[in-house]
Amino acid sequence: MKKLAIAASFVLFAGLSQAQSTTVVTADKVVKEVRVEVYHGNAYYYFASVDSNEAAANDANNTWEAPGCPSAIYAYIPASSPGAERMFDLAMHSKNTNTPLQFSGICGDHKGNNIYIQANYATF
């Protein structure tokens, strides 16, 4: 019986780990806000589909509408990540030309805060 309980625990924890790292994909939206932030000596790029001032004034839906991560407001990538500069360029292109962009990545940040999606790639 103990072996069964231990095996069930491993399966449960493996399932939880896998669920936390499931890839999510955002809706196609125009990037309205780009933010660069330095946190603990590292730079991060944040992309929002609604300008934070605009969202507050208009009570707009400010999420990326990503199934599996419905609270995600920001897609982000550490500036030191491979391809981060190109993703930043794509986000700026989306912002400047009103071209919808879609992010794919992992729901949550390193603290598990689900208003973030750590972006792995972006597509038009």
C-alpha positions as CSV (number, residue, x, y, z in Angstrom):
1,M,0.0,0.0,0.0
2,K,2.9,2.4,0.8
3,K,4.4,1.7,-2.7
4,L,1.1,2.6,-4.3
5,A,0.8,5.9,-2.3
6,I,4.4,6.8,-3.2
7,A,3.8,6.0,-6.9
8,A,0.6,8.1,-6.9
9,S,2.5,11.0,-5.3
10,F,5.1,10.9,-8.1
11,V,2.4,10.9,-10.8
12,L,0.5,13.7,-9.1
13,F,3.7,15.9,-8.7
14,A,4.8,15.1,-12.3
15,G,1.3,16.2,-13.5
16,L,1.5,19.4,-11.5
17,S,5.0,20.2,-12.8
18,Q,3.9,19.5,-16.4
19,A,0.7,21.7,-16.0
20,Q,2.7,24.6,-14.7
21,S,5.0,24.5,-17.8
22,T,2.3,24.1,-20.4
23,T,2.7,26.4,-23.4
24,V,-0.1,29.0,-23.8
25,V,-0.8,31.1,-26.9
26,T,-2.3,34.6,-26.8
27,A,-4.9,36.0,-29.0
28,D,-3.7,38.1,-32.0
29,K,-3.5,41.7,-30.6
30,V,-1.7,44.9,-31.2
31,V,1.1,45.7,-28.7
32,K,0.1,49.0,-27.2
33,E,2.6,49.3,-24.4
34,V,6.3,48.3,-24.3
35,R,8.2,48.6,-21.0
36,V,11.8,47.9,-20.2
37,E,12.5,47.2,-16.5
38,V,15.7,46.3,-14.6
39,Y,15.1,43.9,-11.7
40,H,17.9,42.5,-9.6
41,G,20.5,43.6,-12.1
42,N,18.7,42.0,-15.1
43,A,16.7,43.8,-17.8
44,Y,13.3,42.5,-19.0
45,Y,11.1,43.5,-21.9
46,Y,7.3,43.6,-21.1
47,F,4.6,43.9,-23.8
48,A,0.9,44.7,-23.1
49,S,-2.0,44.7,-25.5
50,V,-3.6,47.8,-23.8
51,D,-1.8,50.9,-22.6
52,S,-2.1,50.9,-18.8
53,N,-3.5,54.5,-18.8
54,E,-6.0,53.6,-21.5
55,A,-7.2,50.5,-19.6
56,A,-7.7,52.4,-16.4
57,A,-9.7,55.2,-18.1
58,N,-11.8,53.0,-20.4
59,D,-12.2,49.9,-18.2
60,A,-10.9,47.9,-21.2
61,N,-10.0,44.2,-21.3
62,N,-6.3,44.4,-20.6
63,T,-5.4,40.7,-20.9
64,W,-3.8,38.8,-23.7
65,E,-6.8,36.5,-23.8
66,A,-4.6,33.4,-23.6
67,P,-6.6,30.2,-22.9
68,G,-4.8,28.5,-20.0
69,C,-3.6,31.9,-18.7
70,P,-6.7,34.2,-18.6
71,S,-5.2,36.8,-16.2
72,A,-2.1,37.5,-18.3
73,I,-1.6,41.2,-18.9
74,Y,2.0,41.2,-19.9
75,A,4.1,39.0,-22.2
76,Y,7.7,39.3,-21.2
77,I,11.2,38.1,-22.0
78,P,14.5,38.6,-20.2
79,A,16.7,40.9,-22.4
80,S,19.5,38.4,-22.0
81,S,17.5,35.6,-23.7
82,P,18.5,34.5,-27.2
83,G,16.3,36.4,-29.7
84,A,15.0,38.9,-27.1
85,E,16.1,41.8,-29.3
86,R,14.2,40.4,-32.2
87,M,11.1,39.9,-30.1
88,F,11.5,43.5,-28.9
89,D,11.7,44.6,-32.6
90,L,8.6,42.6,-33.5
91,A,6.7,44.2,-30.6
92,M,7.8,47.7,-31.6
93,H,6.7,46.9,-35.2
94,S,3.3,45.8,-33.9
95,K,3.0,49.0,-31.8
96,N,4.1,51.3,-34.6
97,T,2.0,49.7,-37.4
98,N,-1.0,48.5,-35.5
99,T,-0.2,45.0,-36.7
100,P,-1.6,42.2,-34.4
101,L,1.0,40.0,-32.8
102,Q,0.7,36.7,-31.0
103,F,2.9,35.4,-28.2
104,S,3.5,31.9,-27.1
105,G,5.1,30.9,-23.8
106,I,4.7,29.8,-20.2
107,C,2.0,31.2,-18.0
108,G,3.4,32.9,-14.9
109,D,6.7,34.4,-13.8
110,H,9.4,32.9,-11.5
111,K,7.1,33.6,-8.6
112,G,4.0,32.0,-10.2
113,N,2.3,35.3,-10.8
114,N,-0.2,34.6,-13.6
115,I,-0.5,38.2,-14.9
116,Y,2.7,37.3,-16.9
117,I,3.5,35.0,-19.8
118,Q,7.2,34.3,-20.3
119,A,7.3,34.5,-24.1
120,N,9.2,31.9,-26.1
121,Y,8.2,33.3,-29.5
122,A,6.1,35.8,-31.3
123,T,4.3,35.7,-34.6
124,F,2.3,38.0,-36.9
